[in-house]
Amino acid sequence: MKDLSASSIESTDNQKTESKIFDGRIDSAILRSRTFLLSQQKKEGYWVDELESNATITAELIFFMHFTGTVDLDKQGKIVDYLFHKQREDGSWSLFFEGPCDINSTVESYMALKLAGISLRRPEMIRAREVIDGNGGIKATRVFTKIFLAMFGQISWDVCPSIPVEIILLKNWFPINIYEMSSWSRSTVVPLSIVISHKPVCHPPEGRDIKELFTTGDFELGFESDGLIFSSWRNFFIHLDKIIKFVGEFPWKPFRKIALKKAFQWVVNHQEEQGDFAGIQPAMLNSLLAYHYEGVPKDDSKWVKGLESIDRFLIDKKEGLLMQACVSPLWDTALAANALCDSGMRTDHPALVKAGEWILTKQVVKKGDWVFKNPKATPGGWAFEFYNELYPDCDDTAEILIFLDRVKLPELHLKLKEVERAISWLLSMQCKTGGWAAFDIDNDKNILNQVPFADHGAMLDPPTADVSGRVLWLLGRVGFKKNHPQVRRLIRFVKEKQESDGSWWGRWGVNYIYGSWLALAGLASIGEDMTQPYIRRTIKWYENHQNEDGGWGETCESYKNTSLAGQGNSTASQTAWAVMGMIAGGEQENLVVKRGVDFLLNRQKKYGSWQENEFTGTGFPVHFFIKYHMYQHLFPLMALGRYRSALGS
């Protein structure tokens, strides 16, 4: 008996020693990560890093320069270097790291290289042609790729879906109007309708076309119905498209001049003072193309500032010149600041104060497009980008408000005033279903995804579990109770969005790992009983999807194939989300969580951060993905900090 007791004491001592070593590793990792993150803060107080997407965003800059006669040979040469750097061994370009061939990215990259004067006999070009042929060819490309082909005279405008500029004349009460489109679609489609009204053709220089990509079948590129006009919304819109094209052949277009004038003025009104348009590449390039075809001179301030806004999206790297689809300073800053708060940094630290003061200067105080469905609200949210005052979003606003609730600013009365204003705006953005979307309310008319030019399936901005979870997280933090009418509706919405296996789909991050974290974080914050069976199903889902190395990962393919949900190479950011999700569920002492923390500790680099190649951000599910380069720096710190805090409490 004495020996057994001694053995037990020795075992307990060993466990205490191991625990101290583990705690020491966590403390050391947090300190190194915090030091690295602080070193990345800009002097103005914000954080921002590259927002990486697919090759089309950069390739289309070459198209733009040729369309507008503004070719910069130095830029073009560096873009060529970047495109070749991003080409895969099989000759294709993909939507995300280690993803399959994406026919649109591959065709557009090939076309950009040809326009830049690259010989079709180069081995890289030969491989690209082979992979294009093996993946459906020109016929398999999306609508927007076909529009570029028509603009370069490679195909007829007749095979492209019509986007009549007259849509600008449709009143807001009409079932289909521009304010029933998502903000990103609206800001892209309105200027594009101006461009298409001109049906421009810019023939490439001799030998720089892409006729070698075409096969016999590629000359039948039209969108065909599979039934009678009223058999489905898709067939209705395809037949309607044919009618619009037929009518468009007549020289008499009674509303065209009025529509062009109104659409052009809409574009002008939606240009930021600094030159940006909606803070995204498609809106920026299309708006400047609209200026070009409407005859705006190149020395006009609208044009000059527009070009400057494009330059701000460029990154000149050793691999070449790339264009970002967007920039994310407010998002990066709020997340980085919250990660530092989670790490135990005092909330009056100069770095956090500087970040808070910078954020307050970026609050949106004028009305934007959201006002058409929410006319009584007072502005007060924040946008994603440096300059995008017409499109603040709920996700950024919620994350920023979480940080502002934590940071101690010298001018406390100013903070309280702006926070109150922001919460008021955010509450006004609740959808009828009880949830929150990103940019608009009740932007959910599914018939819009059936129109022929909506083959990317992203015409809408419906409420989602991840944005709603973050809003719920905020509301719980600032003192809202479960019996508040808006909170009750929100909780019901989140619960209704749960999948049968216990997970939640993620709209803006990949994918179920992300959505489940934010749903659990919101529910825990508002005081939901986390021992309930529906929460336990989520915990079990996380446990079942942990990889052998202790981490979590999920491929972007899970949006297309749900059997891949929660499956993929372990990444630092997705592991952090899973760890934080389980901590929100009260599982900080679960060995599964400890293994996840071990994964993060073991993968930390000497300089204090983490490295991941995978894309863990989502632009449009299935069609467009993002690698936020800040995610690998801040989410592991956030998770380690919350883990240490949860164990301490």
C-alpha positions in Angstrom: 0.0 0.0 0.0 2.9 2.3 0.8 4.5 1.7 -2.6 1.2 2.4 -4.3 0.8 5.7 -2.5 4.4 6.6 -3.5 3.7 5.7 -7.1 0.6 7.9 -7.0 2.5 10.8 -5.6 5.2 10.4 -8.2 2.6 10.3 -11.0 0.9 13.4 -9.7 4.3 15.2 -9.4 5.0 14.2 -13.0 1.7 15.5 -14.2 2.3 18.8 -12.4 5.7 19.1 -14.0 4.3 18.4 -17.4 1.5 20.9 -16.8 4.1 23.6 -15.9 6.1 22.9 -19.0 2.9 23.0 -21.1 1.9 26.3 -19.5 5.3 27.7 -20.0 5.2 26.8 -23.7 1.9 28.6 -24.0 3.2 31.7 -22.3 6.3 31.7 -24.5 4.3 31.2 -27.7 1.8 34.0 -26.8 4.7 36.4 -26.0 6.5 35.6 -29.3 3.3 35.8 -31.3 2.3 39.1 -29.7 5.7 40.6 -30.3 5.5 39.6 -34.0 2.0 41.0 -34.4 3.0 44.3 -32.8 5.9 44.6 -35.2 3.4 44.4 -38.1 1.3 47.4 -37.0 1.5 50.4 -39.3 2.5 53.8 -37.9 -1.0 55.1 -38.3 -2.3 52.3 -36.0 -3.8 49.8 -38.4 -2.8 46.3 -39.6 -3.2 45.0 -43.2 -1.6 42.3 -45.2 -2.1 40.8 -48.7 -5.5 39.6 -49.7 -4.7 36.8 -52.2 -7.1 35.4 -54.6 -7.0 33.7 -58.1 -5.2 34.7 -61.2 -8.1 36.3 -63.0 -8.0 39.4 -60.8 -4.5 40.2 -62.0 -5.0 38.9 -65.6 -7.9 41.2 -66.1 -5.7 44.3 -65.4 -3.9 43.4 -68.7 -7.3 43.3 -70.4 -8.2 46.7 -68.9 -5.0 48.3 -70.1 -5.6 47.1 -73.6 -9.2 48.1 -73.7 -8.4 51.6 -72.6 -5.2 52.1 -74.4 -3.2 52.6 -71.2 -0.8 49.7 -71.5 2.2 50.1 -69.1 4.8 47.7 -70.5 6.6 47.6 -67.1 3.5 46.6 -65.3 2.5 44.2 -68.0 5.8 42.5 -67.9 5.6 42.0 -64.1 2.1 40.7 -64.4 3.3 38.1 -66.9 6.0 37.0 -64.3 3.3 36.7 -61.7 0.9 34.7 -63.9 3.7 32.2 -64.9 4.6 32.0 -61.2 1.1 31.0 -60.3 0.7 28.5 -63.2 0.5 24.9 -62.0 2.6 22.0 -63.4 -0.2 20.7 -65.5 -0.5 24.1 -67.2 -3.6 25.3 -65.4 -4.5 28.0 -62.9 -6.7 27.2 -59.9 -9.0 29.0 -57.6 -7.1 28.1 -54.4 -3.9 26.5 -53.3 -3.7 22.9 -54.6 -7.1 23.2 -56.1 -8.1 21.6 -59.4 -7.9 23.4 -62.7 -10.3 26.3 -62.9 -11.2 26.8 -66.6 -12.0 30.5 -66.2 -8.7 31.4 -64.5 -6.8 29.3 -67.1 -8.5 30.8 -70.1 -8.2 34.4 -68.8 -4.5 33.9 -67.8 -3.7 32.4 -71.2 -5.5 35.3 -73.0 -3.6 37.9 -70.9 -0.3 36.2 -71.7 -1.1 36.2 -75.4 -2.1 39.9 -75.3 1.3 40.6 -73.6 3.1 39.0 -76.5 3.9 35.6 -75.1 4.5 33.0 -77.9 1.9 30.2 -78.1 4.9 27.9 -78.6 6.3 28.4 -75.1 6.0 25.1 -73.1 3.8 26.8 -70.5 1.4 27.9 -73.2 1.3 24.5 -74.8 0.4 22.9 -71.4 -2.2 25.5 -70.8 -3.9 24.8 -74.1 -3.9 21.1 -73.4 -5.5 21.5 -70.0 -8.1 24.0 -71.4 -9.1 21.4 -74.0 -9.3 18.7 -71.4 -11.6 20.8 -69.1 -14.3 21.7 -71.5 -12.7 24.5 -73.5 -14.1 27.9 -74.2 -17.6 26.6 -74.0 -17.2 25.7 -70.3 -16.2 29.3 -69.2 -18.4 31.6 -67.1 -20.4 34.5 -68.4 -17.8 37.2 -67.4 -15.0 35.3 -69.2 -17.2 35.2 -72.3 -17.8 38.9 -72.0 -14.1 39.6 -72.1 -13.8 37.3 -75.2 -16.5 39.3 -76.9 -14.8 42.6 -76.0 -11.7 41.3 -77.7 -13.7 40.1 -80.8 -13.0 36.4 -80.1 -16.7 35.5 -79.9 -19.9 37.3 -80.9 -21.7 39.5 -78.5 -24.8 37.5 -79.4 -23.8 34.5 -77.4 -23.3 36.6 -74.2 -26.3 37.1 -71.9 -27.8 40.6 -72.2 -27.4 43.1 -69.3 -29.7 45.9 -70.5 -28.7 49.3 -69.2 -32.4 50.0 -68.8 -32.4 47.9 -65.6 -31.3 51.2 -63.9 -34.8 52.5 -64.6 -36.7 49.8 -62.7 -38.2 51.2 -59.6 -37.4 49.9 -56.2 -40.9 48.4 -55.8 -40.4 46.3 -59.0 -39.6 42.6 -58.1 -36.3 42.8 -59.9 -34.2 46.0 -59.5 -30.6 46.8 -58.8 -31.3 47.1 -55.0 -32.5 43.5 -54.9 -28.9 42.5 -56.1 -26.1 42.0 -53.6 -23.9 45.1 -53.1 -21.0 43.5 -55.0 -23.3 42.5 -57.9 -24.9 45.9 -58.1 -21.6 47.8 -58.1 -20.4 45.5 -60.9 -23.5 45.2 -63.0 -24.5 48.8 -63.3 -21.2 49.9 -65.0 -21.0 46.7 -66.9 -24.4 47.4 -68.4 -23.0 50.7 -69.8 -20.1 48.9 -71.3 -22.3 46.2 -72.9 -24.6 48.8 -74.3 -21.7 49.9 -76.5 -20.8 46.3 -77.5 -17.2 47.3 -77.9 -14.7 45.3 -79.8 -11.0 45.8 -79.2 -9.2 43.5 -81.7 -5.8 42.2 -80.4 -2.7 43.0 -82.3 -1.7 40.5 -85.1 -0.9 37.1 -83.6 -2.2 37.9 -80.2 -5.7 36.5 -80.5 -6.6 33.1 -79.0 -8.2 31.4 -82.0 -6.0 28.3 -81.3 -8.2 27.7 -78.2 -11.4 27.2 -80.2 -12.8 23.9 -81.3 -15.9 23.3 -83.5 -18.1 22.9 -80.5 -17.1 26.3 -79.1 -19.1 28.1 -81.8 -22.3 27.1 -80.0 -21.8 29.1 -76.9 -25.4 30.4 -76.3 -27.4 29.7 -73.3 -30.2 27.3 -74.2 -33.4 26.5 -72.3 -34.4 23.0 -71.4 -38.1 23.6 -71.5 -41.0 26.0 -72.2 -40.8 29.6 -71.1 -42.8 29.1 -67.9 -41.5 25.7 -66.9 -38.8 27.3 -64.6 -37.4 30.6 -63.7 -34.2 29.7 -65.5 -36.0 29.0 -68.7 -38.1 32.1 -68.3 -35.0 34.3 -68.0 -33.3 32.6 -71.0 -36.3 33.2 -73.2 -36.6 36.7 -71.9 -32.9 37.2 -72.7 -33.6 36.2 -76.3 -36.5 38.7 -76.5 -34.3 41.5 -75.1 -31.7 40.7 -77.7 -34.3 40.7 -80.5 -35.7 44.0 -79.4 -32.2 45.4 -79.0 -31.6 44.9 -82.7 -34.1 47.6 -83.5 -32.5 51.1 -84.0 -35.3 52.7 -82.0 -34.5 52.4 -78.3 -36.7 54.9 -76.6 -35.3 54.5 -73.1 -31.6 53.9 -73.9 -30.4 57.5 -73.8 -32.2 58.1 -70.5 -30.9 54.9 -69.0 -27.3 55.5 -70.0 -27.4 59.0 -68.5 -28.9 57.6 -65.2 -26.5 54.7 -65.1 -23.5 56.9 -65.8 -24.6 59.3 -63.0 -25.0 56.3 -60.7 -21.4 55.3 -61.3 -20.2 58.8 -60.8 -22.1 59.1 -57.5 -20.7 55.7 -56.4 -17.1 56.8 -56.8 -15.4 57.6 -53.5 -13.6 60.9 -53.1 -10.3 59.0 -53.2 -11.3 57.3 -56.5 -12.4 53.8 -55.4 -15.6 52.1 -56.4 -17.2 49.7 -53.8 -13.7 48.6 -52.8 -13.6 45.7 -55.1 -11.7 45.0 -58.4 -14.7 44.2 -60.6 -16.5 47.4 -59.7 -13.4 49.4 -60.1 -12.4 48.1 -63.5 -16.0 48.1 -64.9 -16.6 51.6 -63.7 -13.5 52.9 -65.4 -14.4 51.0 -68.6 -17.8 52.7 -68.4 -16.0 56.1 -68.2 -13.8 55.1 -71.1 -16.7 54.1 -73.5 -18.7 57.1 -72.4 -15.9 59.3 -73.5 -14.5 60.6 -70.2 -11.1 62.1 -71.0 -8.0 60.6 -69.4 -7.1 63.8 -67.7 -10.5 64.1 -66.0 -10.2 63.9 -62.2 -12.7 60.9 -62.0 -10.4 58.9 -64.3 -7.2 60.0 -62.7 -8.4 59.1 -59.2 -9.8 55.9 -60.5 -6.4 54.8 -61.8 -4.8 55.8 -58.5 -7.3 53.5 -56.7 -6.2 50.6 -58.9 -2.6 51.3 -58.1 -3.3 51.1 -54.4 -4.5 47.5 -54.9 -1.3 46.4 -56.5 1.5 44.6 -54.8 4.9 44.4 -56.4 6.6 41.2 -55.2 9.7 39.2 -56.3 7.3 36.8 -58.0 5.8 39.7 -60.1 3.0 42.2 -59.9 -0.4 41.2 -58.6 -3.7 43.0 -58.1 -5.7 42.3 -55.0 -9.5 41.8 -55.4 -9.9 43.9 -52.3 -8.0 45.3 -49.3 -8.9 44.5 -45.7 -7.4 47.1 -43.3 -10.4 47.5 -41.0 -11.0 43.7 -40.8 -7.4 42.9 -40.2 -7.1 45.7 -37.6 -10.1 44.6 -35.6 -9.1 41.0 -35.6 -5.5 41.7 -34.8 -6.5 44.0 -31.9 -8.9 41.5 -30.5 -6.2 38.8 -30.7 -3.9 41.0 -28.7 -6.6 41.6 -26.1 -7.2 37.9 -25.9 -3.5 37.4 -25.4 -3.7 39.2 -22.1 -2.3 42.6 -23.2 -3.5 45.4 -21.1 -6.3 47.2 -22.9 -4.8 50.7 -22.5 -1.6 49.5 -24.3 -0.5 52.3 -26.7 -0.7 49.9 -29.7 -4.4 49.1 -28.9 -5.2 52.8 -28.2 -3.7 53.8 -31.5 -5.7 51.1 -33.3 -8.9 52.2 -31.6 -8.4 55.9 -32.5 -7.6 55.0 -36.1 -10.8 52.9 -36.3 -12.9 55.7 -35.0 -11.7 58.0 -37.8 -13.0 55.4 -40.3 -16.5 55.2 -39.1 -19.1 55.6 -41.9 -21.3 58.6 -41.1 -23.1 59.0 -44.4 -25.9 57.0 -46.0 -25.1 54.3 -48.5 -27.0 51.8 -50.7 -28.3 50.0 -47.6 -30.7 53.0 -47.1 -33.0 51.9 -49.9 -34.2 49.0 -47.8 -33.5 50.6 -44.4 -34.5 54.2 -44.9 -35.1 55.2 -41.2 -31.7 54.1 -39.9 -28.9 56.5 -39.0 -25.4 55.5 -40.4 -22.7 54.4 -38.1 -21.1 51.2 -39.3 -17.6 50.4 -40.7 -16.5 49.1 -44.0 -13.9 46.5 -44.9 -11.5 48.7 -46.9 -9.8 52.1 -46.5 -12.3 53.9 -48.8 -15.8 52.4 -49.1 -18.3 54.6 -47.3 -21.3 53.5 -49.4 -20.9 49.9 -48.3 -20.3 49.4 -44.6 -20.8 45.8 -43.5 -22.3 44.1 -40.5 -19.4 41.6 -40.0 -16.8 44.3 -39.8 -19.0 46.5 -37.6 -19.6 43.7 -35.1 -15.9 42.7 -34.8 -14.9 46.4 -34.4 -17.5 46.9 -31.7 -16.2 43.9 -29.8 -12.7 45.6 -29.8 -14.0 49.0 -28.9 -15.9 47.5 -26.0 -12.5 46.3 -24.7 -10.0 49.1 -25.5 -9.5 52.0 -23.0 -9.4 55.2 -25.0 -8.4 58.5 -23.5 -11.5 60.2 -25.1 -14.0 57.8 -23.6 -17.0 60.0 -24.2 -16.2 60.1 -27.9 -15.9 56.3 -28.0 -19.2 55.8 -26.2 -21.0 58.2 -28.6 -19.7 56.4 -31.7 -20.3 52.9 -30.3 -23.9 53.8 -29.5 -24.4 55.1 -33.0 -22.8 51.9 -34.5 -24.9 49.5 -32.4 -28.0 51.4 -33.4 -27.1 51.0 -37.1 -26.2 47.4 -36.7 -29.5 46.6 -34.9 -31.4 48.2 -37.8 -29.8 45.8 -40.2 -31.5 42.7 -38.9 -33.3 40.7 -41.6 -36.9 39.5 -41.4 -35.7 36.0 -40.8 -33.9 37.1 -37.6 -30.3 36.9 -38.9 -27.8 39.3 -40.3 -26.3 39.4 -43.8 -23.1 41.2 -44.7 -24.2 44.4 -46.5 -28.0 44.6 -46.9 -31.2 43.5 -45.3 -33.6 41.0 -46.9 -31.4 40.6 -50.0 -32.7 37.1 -50.6 -34.8 36.9 -53.8 -33.6 33.6 -55.2 -35.0 34.2 -58.7 -32.1 36.6 -59.3 -29.7 33.7 -59.2 -31.6 32.2 -62.2 -30.8 35.1 -64.6 -28.4 34.0 -67.4 -25.5 36.3 -66.3 -25.7 35.0 -62.7 -23.8 31.7 -63.3 -21.6 32.4 -60.3 -24.6 32.1 -58.1 -23.7 35.1 -56.0 -26.3 37.7 -56.9 -27.7 37.7 -53.3 -26.5 38.6 -49.8 -28.8 36.6 -47.5 -28.4 36.4 -43.7 -25.9 33.7 -42.6 -25.0 31.8 -39.5 -21.4 33.1 -39.3 -22.3 36.9 -39.5 -25.3 36.3 -37.2 -23.1 34.4 -34.8 -20.6 37.3 -34.6 -23.5 39.8 -34.0 -24.9 37.6 -31.3 -21.4 37.4 -29.8 -21.3 41.2 -29.7 -24.7 41.7 -28.3 -24.0 39.2 -25.4 -20.8 41.1 -24.7 -22.4 44.5 -24.4 -25.2 43.4 -22.1 -28.1 42.3 -24.3 -30.2 39.5 -22.7 -31.8 36.4 -24.3 -35.3 37.8 -23.8 -34.6 40.9 -25.9 -37.0 40.6 -28.9 -34.2 41.0 -31.5 -32.0 38.6 -29.7 -34.7 35.9 -29.4 -35.2 36.1 -33.2 -31.5 35.9 -33.7 -31.0 32.9 -31.5 -33.9 31.1 -33.3 -32.3 32.0 -36.7 -28.9 30.6 -35.7 -30.4 27.4 -34.3 -32.5 26.9 -37.5 -29.3 27.1 -39.6 -27.6 24.3 -37.9 -26.9 21.2 -40.0 -28.2 17.8 -39.0 -24.6 16.7 -38.0 -24.3 19.6 -35.6 -22.1 21.9 -37.7 -22.9 25.3 -39.2 -22.1 26.3 -42.8 -19.6 29.2 -43.1 -20.3 31.9 -45.7 -17.2 34.0 -45.4 -14.7 31.5 -44.1 -13.9 27.9 -45.1 -16.3 26.5 -44.1 -18.1 24.4 -41.5 -15.1 24.8 -39.1 -15.5 28.6 -39.4 -19.3 28.7 -39.3 -19.5 26.4 -36.3 -17.0 28.5 -34.3 -18.9 31.7 -34.7 -22.3 30.1 -34.0 -20.9 28.6 -30.7 -19.1 31.8 -29.8 -22.4 33.8 -30.2 -24.5 31.3 -28.3 -22.0 31.2 -25.4 -21.8 35.0 -25.3 -25.5 35.5 -25.0 -25.8 32.9 -22.1 -27.1 29.9 -23.9 -26.9 26.6 -22.0 -23.9 25.0 -23.7 -24.7 21.5 -22.3 -27.8 21.2 -24.5 -27.9 18.3 -27.0 -27.7 20.5 -30.1 -24.5 22.1 -28.8 -23.1 18.7 -27.9 -23.6 17.6 -31.5 -21.3 20.4 -32.6 -18.6 19.5 -30.1 -18.8 15.9 -31.3 -18.5 17.1 -34.9 -15.3 18.9 -34.0 -14.0 15.9 -32.2 -14.7 13.6 -35.2 -13.0 15.9 -37.6 -9.7 16.5 -35.8 -6.8 15.3 -37.9 -4.2 12.8 -36.7 -1.6 15.6 -36.2 -4.0 17.3 -33.7 -5.0 20.1 -36.1 -8.1 20.9 -38.1 -8.4 21.7 -41.8 -11.1 22.0 -44.4 -10.7 22.2 -48.2 -12.5 24.8 -50.2 -14.0 21.9 -52.1 -16.4 21.3 -49.2 -18.7 24.0 -50.6 -19.2 21.9 -53.7 -19.0 18.5 -52.1 -20.4 18.5 -48.6 -19.0 15.0 -47.9 -15.6 16.9 -47.5 -16.9 19.0 -44.7 -14.3 19.4 -42.0 -11.7 17.6 -44.1 -8.4 18.9 -45.3 -4.8 19.6 -44.4 -4.4 21.1 -41.0 -4.0 24.8 -41.0 -3.2 27.3 -38.2 -6.2 29.4 -38.8 -8.8 26.6 -39.0 -7.2 24.8 -36.0 -7.6 28.1 -34.1 -11.3 28.3 -35.1 -11.9 24.7 -33.9 -10.1 25.3 -30.6 -12.1 28.5 -30.0 -15.3 26.8 -30.9 -14.8 24.0 -28.5 -13.7 26.5 -25.7 -17.0 28.3 -26.3 -18.7 25.0 -25.7 -16.9 24.7 -22.4 -14.4 22.1 -23.6 -11.1 23.8 -22.6 -10.1 20.7 -20.6 -10.9 18.3 -23.3 -7.8 16.4 -24.5 -8.9 17.1 -28.1 -8.5 20.8 -27.4 -5.1 20.2 -25.8 -4.0 18.3 -28.9 -5.2 21.3 -31.0 -3.2 23.7 -28.8 -0.2 21.3 -29.1 -0.5 21.5 -32.9 -0.3 25.3 -32.8 2.6 25.3 -30.4 4.5 22.8 -32.5 3.9 24.7 -35.8 4.8 28.2 -34.5 7.8 29.6 -36.4 10.9 31.1 -34.6 9.9 34.6 -35.6 6.7 34.1 -33.6 4.0 33.5 -36.2 2.6 30.6 -38.3 2.7 29.8 -42.0 -0.1 28.3 -44.1 -0.5 28.1 -47.9 -4.1 27.1 -47.9 -7.0 29.5 -48.6 -9.2 29.7 -45.6 -11.3 32.8 -46.6 -14.4 32.7 -48.8 -15.5 35.3 -51.4 -18.2 33.4 -53.2 -18.7 29.8 -52.2 -17.6 27.4 -55.0 -16.4 30.2 -57.2 -14.0 32.6 -55.4 -11.7 32.1 -52.4 -9.3 34.2 -50.5 -6.1 33.8 -48.5 -6.0 36.5 -45.9 -2.3 36.6 -45.1 -3.1 38.1 -41.7 -5.1 35.0 -40.6 -2.1 32.8 -40.0 -0.7 35.6 -37.7 -3.7 36.5 -35.6 -6.1 33.6 -35.2 -3.6 31.2 -33.5 -2.7 34.0 -31.0 -6.4 34.5 -30.4 -6.9 30.8 -29.7 -3.9 30.4 -27.4 -5.0 33.4 -25.4 -8.5 32.2 -25.0 -7.3 28.8 -24.0 -5.0 30.1 -21.3 -7.8 32.4 -20.1 -10.4 29.6 -20.1 -8.1 27.3 -18.1 -7.3 30.1 -15.6 -11.0 30.8 -15.0 
